[in-house]
Amino acid sequence: MQALEALESNVRSYSRSFPAVFTRAHGSIMITEEGRKIIDFLSGAGALNYGHNNHGIKAAIAEYLASDAVVHGLDMATPARLEFMETFSSFILRQRDLQYRFQFTGPTGANAIEAALKLSRKVTGRQNIVSFTHGYHGMSVGALAASGNRFYRTGSGVPLSGATFMPYDGYLGPGVDTSDYLRMVLLDKSSGVDSPAAVLVETVQGEGGINVAGKEWLRSIQAIARDAGALFIVDDVQMGCGRTGNFFSFEFAALSPDIIVMSKSLSGYGLPLSMLLIKDGLDAWRPGEHTGTFRGNNLALVSATAAVNSYWRNETFSQEVQRKGELMRSRLEAIASAHGNGFFVRGRGMALGFDCQRGELAEATARKAFDKGLIVERCGADDEVVKFLPALTIDDETLNEGLEIFEESLAETLRGLSGPSPR
Ligand SMILES: *Cc1c(COP(=O)(O)O)cnc(C)c1O
């Protein structure tokens, strides 16, 4: 760790929250160089929905590497590329009556968001992007302009422009439907809000605090976007690939986004892979107009195909995720009510947040949890929400063990914070 401190930029972050050297990992367990086994409820911030080194997926890429097939070929045609699009089309899109074209972007989520915003601006001839309070879309300047967090925004060093923030579902309290406000300002020619090229939304805000948008609200936002002549973009970078219980996070609301942004768990193995799914009539790109060296890396496409084949050919996996999500929710709700007042549990599927209301309580709890063998991350404006993103493939025993460690850590932290009793 000392060598790391000497060598690596001050910007490093997770090695501070989880101070250990990790040597191996399998499924939901990470192993440190001292041989300590730690349960992983962070899952690469949602990039490891199928766990670390998933053996089925690994076999596919090991075989691909062993055969000297093309690993890097820019966006030249390869069987791996074709097979991914065919597999994804049959088992993900066609089964859901969806029809989209694939655009492989640079490998990060932010790369894909940039491409989506650029395409929306090109299609509509407009500049403004409507995004939402507490939204998170990545660190590049265009994506950051649409992200709420002040700490990150300040770090950009340039004026962030081109986005207008609207209140997310629930932002003004449970009694207010914030989509009414969006409708008003977009239809009012004198509202001061420029007509948007796109409305960009997460169905559950992962970094923003596990804020959950309701079905009706999402449907309104989509309808308002259409009425305003804007593209409707769902950022499914973190909540896609089964995290909320279905492959896409918007299926429960039967949305039909113009563009779907996918990354994080898309490759199924933690390999970088990002893409846009674009509705047929909106593919306005000219050949080569948006480019990049690492668009659709073949190795990642092979693992992505294996992930679809392993988990998404029928409903079984999705039902399992929903079952485990319910298990987590009821356990966390029991913890919330057992340990005092003011704790809230939010989320959908296996993306759950435990709102501690106070950043320092969440921080101390997460730190204690790590000492006891659990990796959990925090999110929200003050990092006041403990975030649970276990691998979707986790077994019940490990899941319960992790939740147990969380409860002990919270209880001990609360006892510590209340201090010695006065005499
Ligand atoms: C992580 C994330 C991004 C950015 O992805 P990177 O790969 O970190 O650039 C964008 N949107 C959402 C919702 C994310 O969770």
The ligand as a Tripos MOL2 file, in Angstrom:
@<TRIPOS>MOLECULE
LIG
   15    15     1     0     0
SMALL
NO_CHARGES

@<TRIPOS>ATOM
      1 C1        -20.8490    4.5560  -14.3090 C.3       1 LIG1
      2 C2        -21.8960    5.3280  -15.0090 C.ar      1 LIG1
      3 C3        -21.6340    6.1060  -16.1400 C.ar      1 LIG1
      4 C4        -20.2310    6.3460  -16.6520 C.3       1 LIG1
      5 O1        -19.5690    5.1860  -17.0060 O.3       1 LIG1
      6 P1        -17.9610    5.1810  -17.0280 P.3       1 LIG1
      7 O2        -17.6120    3.8610  -17.5950 O.co2     1 LIG1
      8 O3        -17.5070    5.3500  -15.6190 O.co2     1 LIG1
      9 O4        -17.5490    6.3060  -17.8980 O.co2     1 LIG1
     10 C5        -22.7020    6.7160  -16.7830 C.ar      1 LIG1
     11 N1        -23.9530    6.5890  -16.3240 N.ar      1 LIG1
     12 C6        -24.2490    5.8520  -15.2500 C.ar      1 LIG1
     13 C7        -25.6630    5.7220  -14.8050 C.3       1 LIG1
     14 C8        -23.2350    5.2060  -14.5460 C.ar      1 LIG1
     15 O5        -23.5200    4.5020  -13.4460 O.3       1 LIG1
@<TRIPOS>BOND
     1     1     2 1
     2     2     3 ar
     3     2    14 ar
     4     3     4 1
     5     3    10 ar
     6     4     5 1
     7     5     6 1
     8     6     7 2
     9     6     8 1
    10     6     9 1
    11    10    11 ar
    12    11    12 ar
    13    12    13 1
    14    12    14 ar
    15    14    15 1
@<TRIPOS>SUBSTRUCTURE
     1 LIG1         1 GROUP 0 **** ****
